[in-house]
Amino acid sequence: MLMFGEQGAGPEAAADLIKDGAEATFMADVIEASNDVPVIVDFWAPWCGPCKQLGPALEAAVTAAKGRVRMVKINVDESPTLSEQLRIQSIPTVYAFYQGKPVDGFQGAKPASELKAFIDKVAALAGDGGLGEAIEAAETMLTDGEFADALETFAAIHEEEPENPVAFGGLLRAHLALDQVAEAEAALAACPAKIATAKEVEAVRAQIALIHQAQNAGPEAELRAAVEADPENLQARFDLAQALHAAGKVEEAVDMLLDLFRRDREWNDAAAKMQLFTIFDALPPKDPIVLKGRRKLSSMIFV
């Protein structure tokens, strides 16, 4: 499995992620270090029962974050001046620092689920720990036609971050680039509920729908002749739009559907509008065909 932003699992990596701090080293360990990555500071004492419960759980959560945050443990009995400066009134108290400033915190012991949510929230302040670069690399592979490599990379990122919609959408698109429609559909069926309606996932869902339509599209020449023979044959116009899209003539297909919508917006349960939305969803949001098509459709809807 490819790992991104991971410090490793050995003693040296643990020492890098979690360390004991003091007043003398607070500036270097926390303030300066937080310029690179968020630092979680656990204020505790040996005689504090809740501290003994929180400390190991917090360390586990920080370790699980694989380098996206670091942790410094401050014994308040040994650092009274620092505790007073930061107004530590009860323990355990946890502060998160980023870019040299406290950005979040809490008091008392917390369940593991809340600790994970806290760590994820703090880690997000500094980005994704290398996943963004990995996604960029995978996107470049797709663009360069290195579909198998892109699939492998997106799969690794998805394994690392199962609810990352960009990575999951990339994984699906890589399957489609390899003509693995069934595999894409299987992956889509197992899509995590949290990202099921993300735009990256909806885009691939639309692309798959268009692929199936293309497989059943009629002959373009015959459909053109049918439309020319009877301009009011709306079914022929709709079928021709599908055939045009299947032939890669996306802009012409959009124009055909816009004309159909203009003629009868309610025809076949607003099929023209729904087909336009499917095409728009399948394309990048800033594609000129999408921008122009949405603008024209909106002008017709709101006249």
C-alpha positions in Angstrom: 0.0 0.0 0.0 1.3 3.4 -0.9 1.4 5.8 2.1 1.4 9.6 1.8 2.7 11.9 4.6 3.5 8.9 6.9 6.3 9.2 9.4 6.7 5.5 9.8 6.0 3.2 12.7 9.4 2.8 14.4 10.7 4.4 17.6 12.4 7.3 15.8 9.2 8.2 14.0 7.2 8.1 17.3 9.8 10.4 18.8 9.4 12.8 16.0 5.6 12.8 16.4 5.2 12.8 20.2 7.7 14.3 22.7 7.9 15.6 26.2 8.2 19.4 26.3 9.2 22.0 28.8 9.2 25.8 29.3 12.7 26.0 27.8 11.8 24.1 24.7 8.2 25.3 24.2 9.2 28.0 21.6 11.0 25.5 19.4 8.8 22.4 20.0 5.5 24.2 19.6 5.6 27.8 18.3 8.2 27.3 15.7 7.3 23.7 14.8 3.7 24.7 14.2 4.7 26.8 11.3 5.2 23.5 9.4 2.6 21.2 10.9 -0.1 21.7 13.6 1.1 20.8 17.1 -1.2 19.4 19.8 -0.1 20.3 23.3 -1.3 18.1 26.2 -1.1 19.8 29.6 -1.1 17.1 32.3 0.3 16.0 35.6 1.3 12.6 37.1 -1.3 12.8 39.8 -4.2 13.6 37.4 -6.5 10.5 36.8 -8.2 11.8 33.7 -4.8 12.7 32.3 -3.8 9.1 32.5 -6.9 8.2 30.5 -6.6 11.0 27.9 -2.8 10.9 27.3 -2.5 7.4 25.7 -5.7 7.9 23.7 -4.5 11.2 22.4 -1.1 9.7 21.5 -2.9 7.0 19.6 -4.9 9.5 17.6 -1.8 11.6 16.8 0.0 8.4 15.7 -2.9 7.4 13.5 -2.8 10.8 11.8 0.6 9.7 10.3 2.5 12.9 10.5 -0.3 15.4 9.8 0.0 16.7 13.4 2.6 16.4 16.1 2.1 16.3 19.9 4.0 17.8 22.8 3.3 16.8 26.4 3.7 19.4 29.1 3.9 18.4 32.8 2.2 21.5 34.5 4.1 20.7 37.8 7.4 21.1 36.0 6.3 24.2 33.9 4.3 26.4 36.2 5.2 29.7 34.5 4.1 28.4 31.1 0.9 27.0 32.5 0.2 30.4 34.1 0.9 32.3 30.8 -1.5 30.0 28.9 -4.1 30.3 31.7 -4.3 26.5 32.3 -6.9 26.3 35.0 -7.7 22.6 35.0 -6.1 19.5 33.6 -6.1 17.7 31.3 -6.2 20.7 28.9 -5.3 20.3 25.2 -4.4 23.2 22.9 -3.7 23.0 19.2 -1.2 25.4 17.7 -0.7 26.3 14.0 1.4 29.0 12.5 2.6 29.9 16.0 -0.9 30.6 17.4 -3.5 28.5 19.4 -6.3 27.6 17.1 -8.4 25.1 19.0 -8.6 23.2 22.3 -10.6 21.4 24.9 -10.5 20.3 28.6 -11.1 16.9 30.1 -11.0 13.4 28.8 -12.7 12.6 25.4 -13.8 9.4 23.7 -11.6 8.2 20.8 -14.2 9.3 18.2 -14.1 12.9 19.4 -10.3 12.8 19.6 -10.1 11.7 16.0 -12.5 14.4 14.9 -10.4 17.0 16.8 -7.2 15.8 15.2 -8.8 15.7 11.7 -10.1 19.2 12.1 -6.7 20.5 13.2 -4.8 18.6 10.6 -7.0 20.1 7.9 -5.6 23.5 8.7 -2.4 22.5 7.0 -3.8 20.7 4.1 -3.8 17.0 3.4 -0.3 15.8 4.3 0.9 15.0 0.8 -2.3 13.6 -0.6 -2.9 16.7 -2.7 0.4 16.2 -4.5 -0.4 12.5 -5.0 -3.7 13.4 -6.5 -2.1 15.9 -8.8 0.4 13.3 -9.9 -2.4 10.8 -10.6 -4.4 13.4 -12.6 -1.2 14.1 -14.7 -1.0 10.3 -15.4 -4.6 10.4 -16.6 -3.9 13.3 -18.9 -0.8 11.7 -20.2 -2.6 8.4 -21.0 -0.9 6.4 -18.2 -4.3 5.0 -17.1 -3.0 1.9 -15.3 -0.6 4.0 -13.2 -3.3 6.5 -12.5 -5.6 3.8 -11.4 -3.0 2.3 -9.0 -2.2 5.7 -7.5 -5.8 6.7 -7.1 -6.5 3.3 -5.5 -3.7 3.9 -3.0 -5.0 7.3 -2.1 -8.5 6.0 -1.7 -7.3 3.3 0.6 -5.5 6.0 2.6 -8.5 8.3 2.6 -11.7 6.3 1.8 -13.9 9.4 2.1 -11.8 11.7 -0.2 -14.2 12.5 -3.1 -11.5 13.7 -5.4 -9.5 10.5 -5.0 -12.5 8.3 -5.3 -13.8 10.2 -8.4 -10.3 9.8 -9.9 -10.3 6.1 -9.2 -13.6 5.8 -11.1 -12.4 7.9 -14.0 -9.3 5.8 -14.3 -11.5 2.7 -14.6 -13.5 4.3 -17.3 -10.3 5.4 -19.1 -9.3 1.7 -19.2 -12.8 0.8 -20.5 -13.5 -0.9 -17.2 -17.1 0.2 -17.0 -18.2 -2.8 -14.9 -15.4 -2.2 -12.4 -16.3 1.5 -12.2 -19.9 0.6 -11.5 -19.0 -1.9 -8.8 -16.8 0.7 -7.1 -19.6 3.2 -7.4 -22.0 0.8 -5.8 -19.7 0.6 -2.8 -19.2 4.4 -2.6 -19.0 5.6 1.0 -22.3 7.3 1.9 -20.6 10.5 3.0 -19.3 11.2 -0.5 -22.1 9.6 -2.6 -23.5 13.0 -3.7 -20.1 14.7 -4.1 -19.7 16.5 -7.4 -16.7 14.3 -8.3 -18.8 11.1 -7.8 -21.9 12.6 -9.6 -19.7 13.4 -12.6 -18.7 9.8 -13.0 -22.2 8.6 -12.5 -23.3 10.9 -15.3 -20.4 9.6 -17.5 -21.5 6.0 -17.0 -25.1 6.9 -17.9 -23.8 8.5 -21.1 -21.7 5.5 -21.9 -24.7 3.2 -21.7 -26.7 5.6 -23.8 -23.9 5.6 -26.4 -24.1 1.8 -26.6 -27.8 2.1 -27.6 -27.5 5.2 -29.8 -29.1 5.1 -33.2 -27.4 5.9 -36.5 -26.7 9.6 -36.8 -27.4 9.9 -40.5 -30.8 8.3 -40.3 -31.8 10.4 -37.3 -30.6 13.6 -39.0 -32.8 12.6 -42.0 -35.8 12.0 -39.6 -35.4 15.4 -38.0 -35.1 17.1 -41.4 -38.2 15.3 -42.7 -40.2 16.2 -39.6 -38.8 19.1 -37.5 -41.5 18.6 -34.9 -40.5 15.0 -34.3 -39.1 15.6 -30.8 -38.2 12.0 -30.2 -36.0 12.0 -33.2 -34.4 15.2 -32.0 -33.7 13.6 -28.6 -32.3 10.4 -30.2 -30.2 12.5 -32.6 -28.7 14.4 -29.6 -27.8 11.1 -28.0 -26.2 9.9 -31.2 -24.2 13.1 -31.6 -22.9 12.8 -28.0 -21.9 9.2 -28.7 -20.0 10.4 -31.7 -18.1 12.9 -29.6 -20.0 15.9 -31.0 -20.9 17.2 -27.5 -21.5 20.8 -28.3 -23.8 19.9 -31.2 -25.7 17.5 -28.9 -26.2 20.3 -26.3 -27.5 22.6 -29.0 -29.9 20.0 -30.2 -31.2 19.5 -26.7 -31.5 23.2 -26.0 -33.6 23.5 -29.2 -35.8 20.6 -28.1 -36.3 22.3 -24.7 -37.2 25.6 -26.4 -39.8 23.8 -28.5 -41.4 21.9 -25.5 -39.7 22.1 -22.1 -42.1 19.5 -20.6 -41.8 16.9 -23.4 -41.3 13.4 -22.0 -41.1 14.6 -18.3 -38.6 17.3 -19.2 -36.2 14.8 -20.8 -34.2 17.4 -22.7 -33.4 19.3 -19.5 -32.5 16.2 -17.6 -30.2 15.0 -20.4 -28.6 18.4 -20.5 -27.9 18.2 -16.7 -26.4 14.7 -17.3 -24.0 16.1 -19.9 -23.1 19.1 -17.8 -22.4 16.9 -14.8 -20.2 14.6 -16.8 -18.0 17.6 -18.0 -15.6 19.7 -15.9 -17.6 22.6 -14.3 -15.6 25.3 -16.2 -15.8 23.6 -19.6 -16.9 26.2 -22.2 -19.6 23.9 -23.4 -21.0 23.7 -19.8 -20.8 27.4 -19.2 -22.4 28.3 -22.5 -25.0 25.6 -22.2 -26.0 26.4 -18.7 -26.3 30.1 -19.5 -28.6 29.4 -22.5 -30.7 26.9 -20.5 -31.1 29.4 -17.6 -32.2 32.2 -20.0 -34.9 29.9 -21.3 -36.1 28.7 -17.9 -36.4 32.2 -16.5 -37.9 34.1 -19.4 
